[in-house]
Amino acid sequence: MDYSPPEHHTNASEAEATPRSTSSAVLRALRLLRADDSDSKLQAARDIRRLTKTSQACRRQLADAVGPLVSMLRLDSLELKDAALLALLNLAVKDETNKVNIVDAGALEPIIGFLQSDNVELQEHAAAALLTLSATTINKPVISSSRAIPLLAGILKCGTQQAKIDALMALYNLSTHPDNLNVILQADPITSIVNLLKSCKKSSKTAEKCTALLESLLNFEDGRIALTSEEGGVFAIVDVLENGSLQSREHAVGALLAMCQSDRCKYREPILREGVIPGLLELTVQGTSKSQGNAHTLLRLLRESPYPRSDHQPDTLENIVCNIISQINGEDQSDKAKKMLTEMVQVSMEQTLRHLQQRALVCTPADVPLANCTSEVSSK
């Protein structure tokens, strides 16, 4: 799913605006925007930004402002450029038509130029604009065919913290379009993604998109080599696998599984070395359905032999894990894994018991007199 930035909260004065006053303000903004003097254009851009901050109706009513605002992006005044960019940014939020029209009006060229600006605020706003515009499928090939991807990777490396986050989200959006992963990989973003992942809260949306993008990039050998060459690269993913949100953990186990499936002999040891077993054990009972399946598969690949040794040793999760534990170097990791296995078995038994108790409480048709049975159409 593509990422779009959230809308701003409405303040009290904006919430109290009447439809008539809003309509009057929209007409005034459009009139000022078409004026010849710079002061009027600046005021119009600021008004449009304010009006479209939270109002979807105003975004529709001000759709005709897109062309003049895009033209303002090419003016010499830095103040006018920034005001126009912020107005376009708000016009595009949660409005697919405006997103497409902004790109069609030629906004990409100046916005991409702003990514290279010495002005930090303009650079930040340009990254935010590309994040918003890349959230719609129609714009992705157009943005991809421009110089945006390597420049976004550059922002991810050297920009402000907010610019880095927006650049990452934009790259994630673009990564869902065919052939873009190769272009993104050529921009050498792995180190920057790992650094951002290390610094952000593991349960955050940023961590989720970092691991999602890494999961896709690790399907390529260049991506896997870059990650394992980065100090703490594999551990950053393991950290999310243990401490991230459910969705982040799903991407994290998917990323590690992609590595191990590509070349088990090459990547098994680097993954085991980072203490992945406790997190995988927890995922087998507490992750999403996809996470649980991937965790089981990865545990099988991580043991000494990916196949059951004999009919006397069935391919149970306990046997798989015991086999892995016996190979782990380091008493702390081994003890932690054993403790997690014990807890996992306990949780599994408790879940099974609750399931049996719930089944015992369910009334079957044979238990209930026919007169008491009713049939209803569920509420729509």
C-alpha positions as CSV (number, residue, x, y, z in Angstrom):
1,M,0.0,0.0,0.0
2,D,1.3,3.4,-1.0
3,Y,2.0,5.9,1.8
4,S,0.4,9.4,1.8
5,P,1.2,12.0,4.5
6,P,-1.6,12.6,7.0
7,E,-3.7,15.7,6.9
8,H,-3.1,18.5,9.4
9,H,-5.5,19.0,12.3
10,T,-8.1,21.8,11.9
11,N,-7.9,24.7,14.3
12,A,-10.9,26.4,15.8
13,S,-11.1,29.3,13.4
14,E,-10.9,27.1,10.4
15,A,-13.6,24.8,11.8
16,E,-15.9,27.7,12.3
17,A,-15.7,29.0,8.7
18,T,-19.1,29.0,7.0
19,P,-19.7,27.6,3.4
20,R,-20.4,31.1,2.2
21,S,-17.3,32.7,3.7
22,T,-15.2,29.8,2.3
23,S,-16.6,30.1,-1.2
24,S,-15.8,33.8,-1.1
25,A,-12.3,33.1,0.1
26,V,-11.8,30.6,-2.7
27,L,-12.9,33.1,-5.4
28,R,-10.7,35.8,-3.9
29,A,-7.7,33.5,-3.9
30,L,-8.2,32.6,-7.5
31,R,-8.5,36.3,-8.4
32,L,-5.3,37.3,-6.6
33,L,-3.5,34.4,-8.1
34,R,-4.1,35.7,-11.6
35,A,-3.0,39.3,-10.7
36,D,0.2,40.6,-12.2
37,D,1.9,41.8,-9.0
38,S,4.0,39.4,-6.9
39,D,2.4,40.5,-3.6
40,S,-1.0,39.3,-4.8
41,K,0.4,36.0,-6.0
42,L,2.1,35.4,-2.7
43,Q,-1.0,36.2,-0.7
44,A,-3.1,33.9,-3.0
45,A,-0.6,31.0,-2.5
46,R,-0.7,31.4,1.2
47,D,-4.6,31.6,1.2
48,I,-4.8,28.5,-0.9
49,R,-2.5,26.6,1.4
50,R,-4.6,27.6,4.4
51,L,-7.9,26.8,2.7
52,T,-6.8,23.4,1.5
53,K,-5.1,22.4,4.7
54,T,-8.0,20.2,5.8
55,S,-10.8,20.8,3.4
56,Q,-11.4,18.3,0.6
57,A,-14.1,20.5,-0.8
58,C,-11.7,23.4,-1.1
59,R,-9.2,21.2,-2.9
60,R,-11.8,20.5,-5.5
61,Q,-12.9,24.1,-5.7
62,L,-9.3,25.3,-6.1
63,A,-8.3,22.8,-8.8
64,D,-8.0,25.6,-11.3
65,A,-5.2,27.1,-9.2
66,V,-2.9,24.2,-10.2
67,G,-1.6,25.8,-13.4
68,P,-0.9,29.3,-12.1
69,L,0.8,27.8,-9.0
70,V,3.0,25.6,-11.1
71,S,4.0,28.6,-13.1
72,M,5.0,30.3,-9.8
73,L,7.5,27.5,-9.2
74,R,9.6,28.9,-12.0
75,L,9.8,32.5,-10.7
76,D,13.0,34.0,-9.4
77,S,11.7,34.7,-5.9
78,L,12.5,32.0,-3.4
79,E,9.6,33.2,-1.3
80,L,7.1,32.8,-4.2
81,K,8.5,29.4,-5.1
82,D,8.1,28.1,-1.5
83,A,4.6,29.5,-1.1
84,A,3.5,28.0,-4.4
85,L,5.0,24.6,-3.5
86,L,3.3,24.5,-0.2
87,A,0.0,25.4,-1.7
88,L,0.4,22.6,-4.3
89,L,1.4,20.2,-1.6
90,N,-1.9,20.8,0.2
91,L,-3.9,20.7,-3.0
92,A,-2.5,17.2,-3.7
93,V,-3.1,15.6,-0.3
94,K,-5.9,13.0,-0.6
95,D,-6.9,14.3,-4.1
96,E,-5.9,11.9,-6.9
97,T,-7.1,14.3,-9.6
98,N,-5.0,17.2,-8.3
99,K,-1.9,14.9,-8.0
100,V,-2.1,13.9,-11.6
101,N,-2.9,17.5,-12.8
102,I,0.1,18.9,-10.9
103,V,2.5,16.5,-12.7
104,D,0.7,17.1,-16.0
105,A,1.2,20.8,-15.6
106,G,4.9,20.4,-15.5
107,A,5.6,20.7,-11.8
108,L,8.2,17.9,-11.7
109,E,11.0,19.7,-13.3
110,P,11.2,22.6,-10.8
111,I,10.4,20.3,-7.8
112,I,13.3,18.0,-8.7
113,G,15.5,21.1,-9.1
114,F,14.5,22.1,-5.5
115,L,15.9,18.8,-4.2
116,Q,19.3,20.3,-5.1
117,S,18.7,23.6,-3.5
118,D,21.0,25.0,-0.8
119,N,17.8,26.2,1.0
120,V,17.0,23.5,3.5
121,E,13.3,24.3,3.8
122,L,12.8,24.3,0.0
123,Q,14.6,20.9,-0.1
124,E,12.4,19.5,2.6
125,H,9.2,20.8,0.9
126,A,10.3,19.3,-2.4
127,A,10.8,15.9,-0.8
128,A,7.4,16.1,0.8
129,A,5.8,17.1,-2.5
130,L,7.4,14.1,-4.3
131,L,6.2,11.8,-1.5
132,T,2.6,13.1,-2.0
133,L,2.7,13.0,-5.8
134,S,4.2,9.5,-5.9
135,A,1.3,8.1,-3.9
136,T,-0.8,7.8,-7.1
137,T,-0.1,5.0,-9.6
138,I,-0.4,7.2,-12.7
139,N,2.4,9.5,-11.6
140,K,4.9,6.8,-10.8
141,P,6.4,6.1,-14.3
142,V,6.6,9.8,-14.9
143,I,8.5,10.5,-11.7
144,S,10.7,7.4,-12.3
145,S,11.7,8.6,-15.8
146,S,12.9,11.8,-14.3
147,R,16.1,12.3,-12.1
148,A,14.0,11.9,-9.0
149,I,15.1,8.5,-7.7
150,P,18.9,9.2,-7.4
151,L,18.2,12.7,-6.0
152,L,15.8,11.2,-3.4
153,A,18.5,8.7,-2.5
154,G,20.9,11.7,-2.0
155,I,18.4,13.4,0.3
156,L,18.0,10.1,2.2
157,K,21.8,10.2,2.8
158,C,22.4,13.9,3.5
159,G,19.1,15.7,4.1
160,T,17.5,16.8,7.3
161,Q,15.7,14.2,9.4
162,Q,12.3,15.1,8.0
163,A,13.6,15.3,4.5
164,K,15.2,11.8,4.9
165,I,11.9,10.4,6.1
166,D,9.9,11.9,3.3
167,A,12.5,10.8,0.7
168,L,12.3,7.2,2.1
169,M,8.5,7.2,1.9
170,A,8.7,8.5,-1.7
171,L,11.2,5.8,-2.7
172,Y,8.9,3.2,-1.1
173,N,6.0,4.5,-3.1
174,L,8.1,4.4,-6.3
175,S,9.4,0.9,-5.5
176,T,6.0,-0.6,-6.1
177,H,6.2,0.2,-9.8
178,P,7.8,-2.4,-12.1
179,D,11.5,-1.9,-12.9
180,N,11.9,0.8,-10.3
181,L,13.7,-1.5,-7.8
182,N,16.7,-1.8,-10.1
183,V,16.9,2.0,-10.5
184,I,16.6,2.5,-6.7
185,L,19.3,-0.1,-6.1
186,Q,21.6,1.6,-8.5
187,A,21.3,4.7,-6.4
188,D,23.0,2.8,-3.5
189,P,20.5,3.5,-0.8
190,I,21.1,0.5,1.5
191,T,23.5,2.3,3.9
192,S,21.1,5.3,4.2
193,I,18.1,3.1,4.8
194,V,19.9,1.1,7.5
195,N,21.1,4.3,9.2
196,L,17.6,5.7,9.3
197,L,16.3,2.4,10.6
198,K,18.8,2.4,13.4
199,S,17.9,5.9,14.5
200,C,14.1,5.7,14.3
201,K,11.6,4.1,16.8
202,K,11.2,0.5,15.8
203,S,7.4,0.6,16.1
204,S,7.1,3.7,13.9
205,K,5.8,4.1,10.3
206,T,9.3,5.0,9.3
207,A,10.7,1.6,10.5
208,E,7.8,-0.1,8.7
209,K,8.7,1.5,5.4
210,C,12.4,1.0,5.9
211,T,12.0,-2.7,6.4
212,A,9.4,-2.9,3.5
213,L,11.9,-1.3,1.1
214,L,14.7,-3.5,2.3
215,E,12.6,-6.6,1.9
216,S,12.1,-5.7,-1.8
217,L,15.7,-4.7,-2.3
218,L,17.1,-7.9,-0.7
219,N,15.6,-9.9,-3.6
220,F,18.6,-8.7,-5.5
221,E,22.2,-10.0,-4.8
222,D,23.6,-6.4,-4.9
223,G,21.1,-5.5,-2.2
224,R,22.1,-8.5,0.0
225,I,25.8,-7.8,-0.5
226,A,25.3,-4.1,0.5
227,L,23.4,-5.1,3.6
228,T,25.8,-7.6,4.9
229,S,28.7,-5.3,4.1
230,E,27.1,-2.6,6.3
231,E,28.1,-2.8,9.9
232,G,25.0,-3.7,11.9
233,G,22.9,-4.0,8.8
234,V,21.5,-7.5,9.5
235,F,21.1,-6.7,13.2
236,A,19.0,-3.6,12.3
237,I,16.5,-5.9,10.7
238,V,16.6,-8.4,13.6
239,D,16.0,-5.5,16.0
240,V,12.8,-4.6,14.1
241,L,11.8,-8.3,14.0
242,E,11.9,-8.3,17.8
243,N,10.7,-4.8,18.7
244,G,8.7,-3.5,15.6
245,S,5.0,-3.2,14.9
246,L,3.2,-6.3,13.5
247,Q,3.6,-5.0,10.0
248,S,7.2,-4.1,10.4
249,R,8.0,-7.5,11.9
250,E,6.3,-9.1,8.9
251,H,8.6,-7.2,6.5
252,A,11.7,-7.9,8.7
253,V,11.2,-11.7,8.6
254,G,10.4,-11.5,4.9
255,A,13.7,-9.7,4.3
256,L,15.8,-12.3,6.3
257,L,13.9,-15.1,4.5
258,A,14.7,-13.6,1.1
259,M,18.4,-13.6,2.0
260,C,18.4,-17.2,3.3
261,Q,16.4,-18.5,0.4
262,S,18.7,-16.9,-2.1
263,D,21.8,-18.6,-0.8
264,R,21.4,-20.5,2.5
265,C,25.1,-21.4,2.9
266,K,26.2,-17.8,2.4
267,Y,23.6,-16.0,4.6
268,R,22.7,-18.5,7.3
269,E,25.6,-17.6,9.6
270,P,25.3,-13.8,9.3
271,I,21.7,-14.1,10.3
272,L,22.2,-16.6,13.2
273,R,25.1,-14.5,14.5
274,E,22.7,-11.6,15.3
275,G,20.6,-13.6,17.7
276,V,17.5,-13.9,15.5
277,I,16.1,-17.1,17.1
278,P,14.1,-15.6,20.0
279,G,12.3,-13.1,17.7
280,L,11.5,-15.9,15.2
281,L,10.1,-18.0,18.0
282,E,7.9,-15.3,19.2
283,L,6.6,-14.6,15.7
284,T,5.6,-18.2,15.2
285,V,2.8,-17.7,17.8
286,Q,2.3,-13.9,17.9
287,G,2.9,-12.6,14.4
288,T,0.5,-12.1,11.5
289,S,-0.4,-15.2,9.5
290,K,2.2,-14.4,6.9
291,S,4.9,-13.7,9.6
292,Q,4.1,-17.1,11.3
293,G,4.6,-19.0,8.1
294,N,7.8,-17.1,7.1
295,A,9.2,-17.6,10.6
296,H,8.6,-21.3,10.4
297,T,10.2,-21.5,7.0
298,L,13.2,-19.4,8.1
299,L,13.8,-21.6,11.2
300,R,13.9,-24.7,9.0
301,L,16.5,-23.0,6.7
302,L,18.6,-21.9,9.6
303,R,19.1,-25.3,11.2
304,E,22.2,-27.4,10.2
305,S,20.2,-29.4,7.6
306,P,17.0,-27.9,6.1
307,Y,15.5,-31.4,6.0
308,P,14.4,-33.8,8.8
309,R,17.2,-36.1,9.8
310,S,15.1,-39.3,10.1
311,D,11.7,-40.6,10.7
312,H,12.7,-40.8,14.4
313,Q,13.1,-37.0,14.5
314,P,9.9,-35.5,13.1
315,D,10.0,-32.0,11.6
316,T,8.4,-30.2,14.6
317,L,9.2,-26.7,15.5
318,E,10.7,-27.9,18.8
319,N,13.1,-30.2,17.0
320,I,14.0,-27.5,14.5
321,V,14.8,-25.0,17.2
322,C,16.7,-27.5,19.4
323,N,18.9,-28.3,16.4
324,I,19.6,-24.7,15.9
325,I,20.3,-24.0,19.6
326,S,22.8,-26.8,19.7
327,Q,24.9,-24.9,17.1
328,I,24.7,-21.4,18.6
329,N,28.0,-20.0,19.8
330,G,27.6,-18.1,23.1
331,E,25.9,-19.2,26.3
332,D,23.7,-16.1,26.5
333,Q,22.1,-16.5,23.1
334,S,21.6,-20.2,23.6
335,D,20.0,-19.7,27.1
336,K,17.8,-16.9,25.7
337,A,16.6,-19.1,22.8
338,K,15.9,-22.0,25.2
339,K,13.9,-19.8,27.4
340,M,11.9,-18.4,24.4
341,L,11.2,-21.9,23.2
342,T,9.8,-22.9,26.7
343,E,7.6,-19.7,26.7
344,M,6.5,-20.3,23.1
345,V,5.4,-23.8,24.0
346,Q,3.5,-22.5,27.1
347,V,1.8,-19.8,25.0
348,S,0.8,-22.3,22.4
349,M,-0.6,-24.7,25.0
350,E,-2.6,-21.8,26.6
351,Q,-4.0,-20.7,23.2
352,T,-5.0,-24.3,22.4
353,L,-6.7,-24.6,25.8
354,R,-8.7,-21.3,25.3
355,H,-9.7,-22.5,21.8
356,L,-11.0,-25.8,23.3
357,Q,-12.9,-23.9,26.0
358,Q,-14.5,-21.6,23.4
359,R,-15.6,-24.6,21.3
360,A,-17.1,-26.2,24.4
361,L,-19.2,-23.1,25.0
362,V,-20.6,-22.9,21.5
363,C,-24.2,-24.1,21.1
364,T,-24.7,-26.7,18.4
365,P,-28.2,-27.2,16.7
366,A,-28.5,-30.4,18.7
367,D,-28.1,-28.6,22.0
368,V,-30.8,-25.9,21.4
369,P,-34.5,-26.5,21.0
370,L,-35.8,-25.7,17.5
371,A,-38.2,-23.2,18.9
372,N,-35.4,-21.0,20.2
373,C,-33.6,-20.9,16.8
374,T,-33.9,-17.7,14.8
375,S,-32.6,-16.5,11.5
376,E,-31.6,-12.9,10.8
377,V,-30.0,-11.0,7.9
378,S,-26.9,-9.3,9.3
379,S,-26.9,-5.5,9.5
380,K,-25.4,-3.8,6.5
